[in-house]
Amino acid sequence: MNLHPGEKMMLYRTRKNMSQEKLAMAVNEKYKLHTYQMQISRIERGEIPELILMMAIEKVLGAVIWSDQFAENEKKLV
């Protein structure tokens, strides 16, 4: 199964029984970013977030969502 990063994020979020709003609140509390439920929704539908938000979401969810793509693309450049 080949999921885009937003779908992966949704999968990890639902496995943790987190709503989009709770994920946004956790990112805000832990990393002092201004993230909203609507932004989480757009990311899950395919919008690409800023790098700092990608990293914060991965940390909050305890998952690799975008980082594996960076490593894969880096191999192609070498």
Steps between C-alpha positions, in 0.01 A plus 500: 500500500652830387371791710583867454639671814165652597337158495786361710454784746129425528572131555746570783269763650199268506709215644573732794129581528570868437264735325638757258433763762689309771798456268503872424479581871784258583723658234415846635566409862825312443657711224326838536380495139170651392333194351127456455269205432433630148872496423527138616204417276666662196825313565311170519346581160841556342617853580870516580573674832804704592803298607474604867139381511592170331761437768265597784222272376741207467624557856149529648381188319827311557506406133705543185276663241709737289855426622519173307425689178784744569743212550379332181540819296842566650621159375394597149717813515818318597 
